Amino acid sequence: MADDTEIKFEEALTRLEAVVNRLESGELPLEESLRLFEEGVHLTKVCTHRLEEAERRITILLKNERGEYQEAPFEGDKG
């Protein structure tokens, strides 16, 4: 698997979907199932990290009183 700093969200998600499909087949030996499960947990963390990075980079355009747009940082749910 690629280094975490190099793997893109879409690649991690596609691989995670493949892992889940293989696990759901129920036809794998225990050791292979455990290895895939561990990989799936890792990929989930990668996807979560990439989504958090994207959220931090989002800016929202707000109209001020004069009808002009200005950028403001995204303030997602803090809960």
C-alpha positions in Angstrom: 0.0 0.0 0.0 1.2 3.5 -0.7 2.6 5.8 2.0 -0.3 7.5 3.9 1.0 10.9 2.8 0.7 9.8 -0.9 -2.6 7.9 -1.0 -5.6 10.0 -2.2 -9.0 9.9 -0.6 -10.6 8.3 -3.7 -7.9 5.6 -3.8 -8.3 4.8 -0.1 -12.1 4.7 -0.5 -11.9 2.4 -3.5 -9.6 0.0 -1.7 -11.7 0.1 1.4 -14.8 -0.9 -0.7 -12.8 -3.8 -2.1 -11.8 -4.9 1.3 -15.3 -4.8 2.6 -16.6 -6.8 -0.4 -14.0 -9.5 0.2 -14.8 -9.7 3.9 -18.5 -9.8 3.2 -18.0 -12.8 0.9 -17.3 -14.9 4.0 -15.0 -17.2 2.0 -11.7 -16.2 3.4 -9.5 -18.0 5.8 -9.3 -16.4 9.3 -5.8 -15.0 8.9 -6.7 -13.3 5.6 -9.9 -12.0 7.1 -7.9 -10.5 10.0 -5.3 -8.9 7.7 -8.0 -7.4 5.6 -9.9 -6.2 8.6 -6.7 -4.4 9.9 -6.2 -2.9 6.4 -9.8 -1.7 6.5 -9.4 0.0 9.8 -6.3 1.7 8.6 -8.0 2.8 5.3 -10.9 4.2 7.4 -8.5 6.3 9.4 -6.9 7.6 6.2 -10.3 8.5 4.7 -11.3 10.3 7.9 -8.0 12.2 8.0 -8.4 13.3 4.3 -12.0 14.4 5.0 -10.9 16.4 8.0 -8.2 18.1 5.9 -10.7 19.0 3.3 -13.1 20.5 5.9 -10.3 22.7 7.2 -9.6 24.0 3.7 -13.2 24.9 2.9 -14.2 28.5 2.9 -17.6 29.9 2.6 -18.5 33.0 0.7 -20.6 35.4 2.7 -22.4 38.5 1.5 -21.6 41.6 3.5 -24.0 44.5 4.0 -22.9 46.1 0.7 -23.7 43.0 -1.3 -20.1 42.1 -1.8 -18.7 38.6 -1.2 -16.0 37.9 1.4 -14.3 34.7 2.4 -14.8 33.3 5.9 -13.3 30.1 7.3 -15.5 27.1 7.5 -16.7 26.4 11.0 -18.2 22.9 11.0 -19.9 21.1 13.8 -17.7 21.4 16.9 -19.6 18.6 18.7 
